[in-house]
């Protein structure tokens, strides 16, 4: 009987080890599956749809930024109206331009949008804007105009806090 009891104890110990091992890997695989699910269903991580092409054009972009005419810009947001004051290098109002703003949330890309601004005279461009969320926004300014028979482009980025 002693020998038979030892075999049963050994069998029970073997089954416990097997069960523990199976449970360990089941929990491990379940946690991994949960992490894979969360990774696929939350933020995509995509910052730019065309990152490779933008990377190839980066040196050209830097050169254009160096060559662009300097403008003096002031942006403000008050009671749902965004205003952009634009002056040229001689501090004269720039009235014959086409101005637009692209608003980007640094923390979340789903609320990004663009607005064309209307020339109100004296270098002031305005538009009514309903910001979807309060907080920090980056406003990418794009201004295009003709100067001495040349098409000029000015681009800059400003931060705007909406309260």
N, C-alpha and C positions, 0 to 999 in steps of 0.2 A: 504494500500500500504506500509505503514511503516513496518508492520509485514512481508510482502512478501519480501521486500528489505533486511531485517535482515536475512531471511532464505537464500537468494541468497549470501549474504556476508559470512554467516556462511559456506555455501557449498563451496564457492571459497577458503576460508581459510582452510577448511578441505582438499580440493584437493591439495592445495599448500603444506600443511604439509605432506600429503601422497606422493606427487611427490618428495619432498625434502628427505624424508626418503628412498624412493626407489632409488633415485640417489646416496645418501650417501652409501648405501650398495652395489650398482653396482660399484661405484668407489673403495670402500674398497675391494670387491672381485676381481676386475680387478688388483689392485695393488698386492694383495696376489698371484694371478695366475701368474703375471709377476715374482715375487720373487721365486716362486716354479719352474718356467721354468728356470730361471737363475741358481738356485741351482742345478738343475738336468743336465744342459748342460755345466757347467763350471768345474773347478777343482774338481776331485772326492774326494779329501781329504784322499785317501788311501795312506799311507806311506809304509806299508808293507802288502803283500798279506797273510802272515802267522803270524800275530802279536801274537796270543794266544800261538802258539808253540814256538815262539822266546822268549816270556815272561817266559814260563816254563823252557827253557834252559838257561836263563840269568845267574843264579848262576854258572852253569857249564862253561859258557863262561868267566866269571870273573876269575874263578880258572885257566882256561887255559891261560889267559892273564898274570896272576901272574907267572906261571911256564915257560912261553916261554923264550927261550934264547934271550938275548938282542943282537941286531944287531945295527950297526951304518949305517943309510941310509941317502942319500942325493939325492933329486929328482930335476931335472931341465927340462925346456921346452924351446927349442930354434929353431926357423925356422922350426917348424913342426916335430922335433925329441925330443922325451922324453928320458931322461937318468936317470938311477937309479944306484948309486954307493952303493955297499953293502960291509961292513966289519964286521967280527965277533968280539967277545968280546976282543980278543987279537989284534985287529986292522989289522988283516990279510984279504986280499981280499977273498971273498966267491965266488968261481968259479963254483962249482958243483950244483948250485941251479936252480930251476925252478921259475921264477918270472913273476907275472902278475899284472896289474893295472886295477882297476875299477874306471872310472871317473863318478862322480855324480855332477849334478848341484844342489846346495842347494835350488835354487828358483824355479826349474822346473824339473820334473822327466822324461820328454819325450825325453831328449837328452842323457841319461845315456848310457855308453858303456864300454866294457872291451877290454884290449889289452894284448897279451902275449909278453913278452920281450925276446930278443935274447941276449945270452951271448957273449959279445965282448972281454972278457978276462980281467984279473986284477980286477975282481969284478964289472965290468961295464956291465950293461944290458940296451939295447937300442931298440927303435922301432920307426917307422915313424907313426905319429898320426896327423890326420886332425881334429882339434877341430871344431865342428859345430858352436860354438858361442864363442865370447870373454867374458872375465869376470872371476869370481871366480869359480873354480872347486875344489872339494874334491877328492883326489886320494887315494883310498883304496889299500894299498900295500899288496900283498900276496906272501910270499917267502917260498918255500918248499925245503928241502934238507935232505940228510942222514948224521948222525953224530953218530959215535960209534954204528953202527948197529941199530940206532933208526931213525925213520922218524920224522923230526922236522918241525914245521910250525911257521912262524913269520908273524904277521899281525899288521899293523899300519895304520894311516890315516894322510895324509898331505894335506895342502891347496896349491893350485897352481893358480896363476893369469896369465891369457892369455891376452895379449894386442894385 
